[in-house]
Every structure is written in C-alpha cells, then in structure tokens.
C-alpha cells in the first residue's frame, strides 16, 4: 500500500510536449502499457542511466542516440511489461526497430527516437505488439491529462506518480513537470527506474545536463527500497524553450537559481513518491546522518541503515530494536569512528547518546516513536560538519509475496 502518497496532480500543459498512452497488449488486458512523448523541434534533452553493466537494450540505444550531436531527440517511446534486458543482440535490434518504426511514421531520423522498457527481465520483447499500437498512439497525442501517461509507465506501482512547479524566470512563467515509476528493484545508481522531467523553459543544453546530474544525486540517487539497481534505470530531462524566457545559462544565482530549486523540488517529489509506493511498504523512512567528517561517511552510513533487512523488519514491526541500527553504524566502514560520540534519535526520541543507551530512554518511548507511518532516523557521528539523507521503506510480508509472485 502507498504511504502518504498524494493524489496525482493536475499537471498543466507544458508547451512543446504532447503524449499518448495506449494498450498494446504487452502486459495485461485493459492496461495502458505503451506511452509516446512528442517533443518540439529544437528542445534540449539530457539523460542519466543505470550503471548496471547488464544494462537493457533500450538503455544502450538511448545512450547512442543522445550521443549524436547532429539533431536532438523528438520522440520518447516507453513500454511496460517487458524490460528488454538480458536479451542480447535480438533485444538491441528490436529496440532499434521500434525507433525506426516511429521515425518512418512521423518523418524524423531514427536517432531522434529514444526507447525505454520496463518489466520482466530476460523475456523477448514483443516488438510486433508495439509496432501495431504505434499508429494509435501517434494519432492520439495530447498536451493535458498527464495521469494517463503516469498510468502507462507503471509496473508493480499501485498509483501513478507526478509532480510540477511553476516559477517566474526572466519575466516569464515557466512550468516544470514530470512523471516517474518504480516500486521495487530500487536502489538507483545514476537515475530512477523511469523518470521524465519536462519544462517549457529555455535552458542551455550543457546546463540542463549538469542540472539533471546534480539533482539526480539529491533525489533519485538517494532513495532505496531493496538495494537492487535495475538494468533499466533511466531519467530524461527535456526543455522545450517555448516559454520564451531568456535562456538559462547560470544556475548559481538569480532566476537561474530559482529555476534550479524548483527543478530539484519536482525531482525530489517524484523520487519520494517511488519510496512511498514501495512494494509492500507500510512506512516512509528518512535516514539522516550528520556530524560526519566527510560526506561519503554520511552517505554510506545512511545507505547501510536503509539497506539492512534487520532494521527494515524492525521498522515494519514498530519494534524499537535500536541495537540493529547501532550495529549497522559500526560496520558501515567509517574510518576512525569514535563510537563514544555517536547518538541516535528516532522521531525525536533520543535512543543512543555518547555511544550507549540514553539515560532518558524507555522502551515505551521507543515504541511510540516507531509506531507512525513516517519515521525519521537521525544519526550523529560526532566527527564533523558533513551530512547526507537517504529515503527508504520498511520490509513487510507483502514485499516478499509481491516479489515471489512477480512472474506468476
């Protein structure tokens, strides 16, 4: 079940972006499983992808097509129900075939089409179903009704995920909006399962690429559900420029900074939505590590806590078994860790102080702190001024059931 996940927002029209979601019969009957996005000519497009070396065929094709500096992408094609990963040469050829089919129908070059897939790994992509559904998708493109696109990219998600912000940049109101999907096999390592961020702002291509990379590291690269990095992780940012603002070339101050902050807010909201809809999740957990000598110490400690099955099952049970968290901190690999300076709080309840059980702590207070569906674990290493934050879930019986029955 989703934990505090808001209803899908009414994302306004983003000038220069049209989309359609149709049924191709890849996944299940009466389910939208093919989404096409059309981007206005001249849009800036940037992408980040999984670092899993068994990356899916569409990821390989996307990287190659984005590397072409002759023309910019015009179409995104996303199928669910099949990851087209672990499919060898045949899978690569089918991803190319999809691009060629779109290109021939709309009159663009094949490298102006970016393919994406998500679903079961190792199964042949039913490309004929995609090709048969493309004409319907391309003839029904629209600029509003984003929830359809959110539904069309879901796999084990229980709800579609979307977010948007509107800000004034150089005297023009610009919109930033997007959708994401993901509920399991989540420990993004460069991007999320699938994420698409669009804006009608004019943004320099290199600036957009830099912004996507930096905000990914503050959003999608800071979430984990089960520590598994997917073969298909992809996140794409598109700036159409049709808001007609002065092109954003500096994100460090003024209107550029305003835009960057709004962009990050959308990215984080989409990332948090994935955690809130984590497979079998009953709790949304923020793991914050402060007082680190260097950021890497805070990051790896936070992820070790978030990945621990013992911590995650204790969270599910609302069991204040704080010794599990303490043990993770000790094995996280922080050099010269001074255990007598470590403190741990859960939802404001001081559990550990100066490396040992707080004198004010009681089991009853711990149980109260662990009961809510929103949990904040705060660890202070007492060694410096660096910090980092990771978002995760608990592990429930349903998580096991969902993944045990994924292919059945």
C-alpha positions in Angstrom: 0.0 0.0 0.0 1.1 3.6 -0.6 2.3 5.5 2.4 1.1 9.1 2.3 1.2 9.3 -1.5 -0.8 12.3 -2.7 -3.3 12.0 -5.5 -1.9 12.6 -9.0 -1.7 16.4 -9.5 -3.3 18.3 -12.3 -0.1 19.0 -14.3 -0.8 21.9 -16.6 0.1 21.9 -20.3 3.9 22.2 -20.9 4.3 23.9 -24.2 6.1 21.7 -26.7 5.2 18.4 -25.1 2.5 16.1 -26.3 1.9 12.5 -25.2 -0.4 9.4 -25.5 -0.9 6.2 -23.5 -2.4 3.2 -25.2 -2.9 -0.5 -24.8 -0.5 -2.6 -26.7 -1.3 -5.9 -25.0 2.2 -6.4 -23.6 1.3 -6.5 -20.0 -2.4 -7.3 -19.2 -5.7 -6.8 -20.9 -7.2 -3.4 -20.5 -4.0 -1.9 -19.2 -2.2 1.0 -20.8 1.4 -0.2 -21.4 2.7 2.0 -24.2 3.5 5.7 -23.9 4.8 8.0 -26.5 6.0 11.6 -25.9 6.5 14.1 -28.8 8.9 16.9 -28.2 9.0 20.2 -30.1 11.8 20.7 -32.5 15.0 22.2 -31.0 14.3 21.0 -27.5 17.2 20.5 -25.2 17.3 16.8 -24.0 19.6 15.2 -21.3 19.6 11.8 -19.8 21.2 9.8 -17.0 21.1 6.0 -16.9 21.8 2.9 -14.8 25.3 1.9 -14.1 24.4 -1.8 -14.0 26.7 -3.4 -16.5 23.9 -5.7 -17.7 22.0 -2.6 -18.9 18.9 -3.2 -21.0 19.0 -2.8 -24.8 16.9 0.4 -24.8 19.4 2.0 -22.4 22.2 1.2 -24.9 20.2 2.7 -27.7 19.3 5.8 -25.7 22.9 6.5 -24.9 23.9 6.1 -28.5 21.1 8.3 -29.8 21.8 11.0 -27.3 25.5 11.0 -28.2 24.5 12.1 -31.7 25.1 15.8 -31.9 23.5 16.4 -35.4 19.9 16.6 -34.3 18.0 16.5 -31.0 15.5 13.8 -29.9 11.9 14.3 -30.9 10.1 11.2 -29.5 10.3 9.0 -26.4 8.7 5.6 -26.6 8.1 3.6 -23.4 6.7 0.1 -23.0 5.9 -1.7 -19.8 5.5 -5.4 -19.1 8.9 -6.3 -20.7 12.3 -4.9 -19.8 14.1 -6.0 -23.0 17.1 -6.7 -20.7 19.2 -9.8 -20.9 18.0 -10.3 -24.5 21.3 -10.0 -26.3 21.6 -8.9 -30.0 18.0 -9.6 -30.7 16.8 -7.2 -28.0 19.1 -4.5 -29.3 17.7 -5.0 -32.8 14.1 -4.8 -31.6 14.8 -1.5 -29.7 16.2 -0.2 -33.0 13.2 -1.5 -34.9 10.9 0.4 -32.6 12.9 3.6 -33.2 12.8 3.1 -37.0 9.0 2.5 -36.9 8.3 5.7 -35.1 10.8 7.6 -37.3 9.2 6.4 -40.5 5.7 7.3 -39.4 6.5 10.9 -38.3 9.3 11.8 -40.6 12.3 12.1 -38.3 15.6 10.2 -38.2 15.8 7.0 -36.1 18.3 8.5 -33.7 15.7 11.2 -32.8 13.7 8.5 -31.1 14.6 7.3 -27.6 13.2 3.9 -26.5 12.6 2.8 -22.9 11.3 -0.5 -21.5 10.4 -1.8 -18.0 9.1 -5.1 -16.7 10.3 -8.7 -16.7 14.0 -9.2 -17.4 15.1 -11.9 -19.9 12.0 -12.2 -21.9 12.0 -11.4 -25.7 10.4 -8.0 -26.4 7.1 -8.5 -28.2 8.0 -5.8 -30.7 5.2 -6.7 -33.1 2.7 -5.6 -30.4 4.5 -2.3 -30.1 4.6 -1.7 -33.8 0.9 -2.5 -34.1 0.0 0.0 -31.4 2.2 2.9 -32.5 -0.3 4.4 -35.1 -2.9 4.7 -32.4 -0.5 6.3 -30.0 0.8 8.8 -32.6 -2.6 9.8 -33.8 -3.9 10.5 -30.2 -1.2 12.8 -28.9 -2.4 15.4 -26.4 -1.0 18.0 -24.1 -3.1 17.6 -21.0 -4.3 14.6 -19.0 -0.8 13.6 -17.6 -2.3 10.9 -15.4 -2.7 8.7 -18.4 1.0 8.8 -19.0 1.7 8.1 -15.4 -0.6 5.0 -15.5 1.0 3.9 -18.8 4.5 3.5 -17.3 3.6 1.6 -14.2 4.7 -2.0 -13.4 4.1 -3.1 -9.7 3.3 0.5 -8.8 -0.1 0.9 -7.1 -0.5 4.5 -8.1 0.7 6.9 -10.8 3.3 9.4 -9.8 3.5 13.0 -10.9 4.7 16.5 -9.8 5.0 20.0 -11.1 6.1 23.5 -10.1 5.6 26.9 -11.8 8.0 29.8 -11.3 8.8 33.1 -12.9 12.1 33.2 -14.9 13.3 36.3 -16.6 9.8 37.7 -16.6 8.1 34.5 -17.9 6.1 31.9 -16.1 7.7 28.5 -16.8 6.3 25.1 -15.9 8.4 22.1 -14.7 6.5 18.8 -14.5 7.1 15.1 -14.8 6.2 11.5 -14.0 8.1 8.6 -12.5 7.5 4.9 -11.9 9.1 2.4 -9.6 8.2 0.3 -6.6 10.7 -2.5 -6.4 14.2 -3.2 -7.6 15.0 0.3 -6.4 18.5 1.4 -5.5 19.0 3.8 -8.4 22.6 4.2 -9.3 22.5 7.2 -11.7 18.8 7.5 -12.2 15.4 6.1 -11.1 13.5 3.2 -12.5 12.0 5.6 -15.0 11.6 9.3 -14.7 10.7 12.0 -17.2 11.0 15.7 -16.4 9.8 18.3 -18.8 9.9 22.1 -18.8 8.9 24.8 -21.3 11.8 27.0 -20.1 14.7 27.7 -22.4 17.7 26.1 -20.9 21.2 25.7 -22.4 21.8 22.0 -23.3 25.0 21.7 -21.2 23.3 23.5 -18.2 20.4 21.1 -18.4 22.7 18.1 -18.4 24.5 19.4 -15.4 21.3 20.2 -13.6 19.9 16.8 -14.2 23.0 15.1 -12.9 23.3 17.2 -9.8 19.6 16.9 -8.9 19.5 13.2 -9.6 22.2 12.8 -6.9 19.9 14.7 -4.5 16.8 12.8 -5.3 16.6 9.5 -7.2 20.2 8.6 -6.2 19.2 8.9 -2.6 16.3 6.5 -2.5 16.3 2.8 -1.9 13.7 0.1 -1.3 15.6 -3.1 -1.6 19.2 -2.2 -2.6 18.8 -3.7 -6.1 19.9 -1.5 -9.0 17.8 -2.1 -12.1 19.0 -2.9 -15.6 16.7 -0.2 -17.0 17.1 2.9 -14.8 16.6 6.0 -16.9 15.8 9.6 -16.2 15.3 12.1 -19.0 15.0 15.9 -18.8 13.6 18.0 -21.6 13.5 21.8 -22.0 11.4 22.9 -25.0 12.2 26.6 -24.7 8.6 27.6 -25.7 8.1 29.8 -22.6 10.3 32.2 -24.5 12.3 33.2 -21.4 15.9 34.3 -21.7 17.9 31.1 -21.9 19.1 29.9 -18.5 22.9 29.5 -18.6 23.8 30.0 -14.9 22.1 28.1 -12.1 24.1 29.6 -9.2 22.2 32.9 -8.7 19.1 35.0 -9.6 16.4 33.5 -11.8 18.7 30.5 -12.7 18.8 29.5 -9.1 15.0 29.9 -8.7 14.6 27.5 -11.7 17.1 25.0 -10.3 15.4 24.9 -6.9 12.0 24.3 -8.5 13.5 21.6 -10.7 15.0 19.9 -7.6 11.7 20.1 -5.8 10.0 18.2 -8.7 12.8 15.6 -8.8 12.6 15.0 -5.0 8.8 14.8 -5.0 8.9 12.2 -7.8 11.7 10.2 -6.0 9.8 10.3 -2.7 6.7 9.1 -4.5 8.6 5.9 -5.5 9.5 5.2 -1.9 6.0 5.9 -0.7 4.7 3.4 -3.2 7.4 0.8 -2.4 6.4 -2.8 -2.7 4.6 -3.8 0.4 5.7 -0.6 2.2 3.9 0.5 5.4 6.4 3.2 6.3 8.2 6.1 4.7 11.6 6.3 6.3 14.0 9.2 6.3 17.6 8.3 7.3 19.7 11.4 8.1 23.3 11.1 9.1 25.0 14.2 10.4 28.3 15.0 12.2 30.4 13.2 9.6 34.0 14.1 8.8 33.2 13.8 5.1 30.1 13.5 3.0 30.9 9.9 1.9 30.9 8.7 5.5 27.4 10.1 5.9 26.2 8.7 2.6 27.4 5.2 3.1 26.2 5.1 6.7 22.7 6.2 5.7 22.5 3.6 2.9 23.8 0.8 5.1 21.0 1.6 7.6 18.4 1.8 4.8 19.5 -1.5 3.3 19.7 -3.5 6.5 16.9 -6.3 6.4 17.1 -6.4 10.2 16.5 -2.7 10.5 13.7 -2.7 7.9 11.9 -5.6 9.5 12.1 -3.9 12.9 10.6 -0.8 11.3 7.7 -2.9 9.9 7.1 -4.4 13.4 7.4 -0.9 15.1 9.9 -2.7 17.3 12.4 -0.2 18.9 15.3 -2.7 18.5 17.8 0.2 18.2 20.7 -2.2 18.7 20.3 -3.1 15.0 20.8 0.5 13.9 23.8 0.8 16.2 25.4 -2.3 14.8 25.0 -1.0 11.2 26.7 2.3 12.1 29.6 0.3 13.5 30.0 -1.8 10.3 29.3 1.0 7.8 33.0 1.4 7.1 33.6 4.9 8.6 37.3 5.2 9.3 38.3 6.2 12.8 34.7 6.1 14.1 34.6 7.3 17.6 31.7 5.3 19.0 31.5 7.2 22.2 30.4 10.3 20.2 27.6 8.6 18.3 24.0 9.5 19.1 20.8 8.1 17.5 17.3 9.6 17.5 14.1 8.1 16.1 11.2 10.6 15.6 12.8 12.9 18.1 13.2 10.2 20.8 16.8 10.0 21.9 17.8 6.4 21.9 21.6 6.5 22.0 23.8 9.2 23.5 27.6 9.1 23.6 27.7 5.6 22.1 25.3 4.0 24.6 21.7 3.8 25.6 20.4 7.3 26.6 19.7 7.6 30.3 16.3 9.1 29.4 15.3 6.3 27.1 12.5 3.9 27.9 11.1 1.0 25.8 7.7 2.6 25.9 9.0 5.8 24.4 10.8 3.8 21.7 7.6 2.0 20.8 5.7 5.3 20.5 8.5 6.7 18.3 8.4 3.7 16.0 4.6 3.5 15.6 3.9 6.2 13.0 4.0 5.6 9.2 6.5 8.4 8.8 9.8 7.6 10.5 12.9 9.9 10.8 16.1 8.2 11.9 18.8 10.7 12.9 22.3 9.5 13.5 25.0 12.0 14.6 28.5 10.6 14.2 30.0 13.4 16.2 33.0 13.8 13.9 32.5 16.9 11.7 30.0 19.1 9.8 29.1 16.9 6.8 25.7 15.2 6.4 23.5 13.3 3.9 20.0 11.9 3.7 18.5 8.8 2.2 14.8 7.8 1.9 13.6 4.2 2.2 10.9 1.8 3.4 10.3 -1.0 5.8 10.1 -4.7 4.7 6.7 -6.3 5.1 5.2 -9.7 4.4 3.7 -8.2 1.3 7.1 -7.3 -0.1 8.1 -11.0 -0.1 4.7 -12.0 -1.6 4.9 -9.4 -4.4 8.3 -10.5 -5.5 7.8 -14.2 -5.0 4.8 -14.0 -7.3 6.1 -11.3 -9.7 6.2 -13.6 -12.8 3.0 -15.5 -11.9 
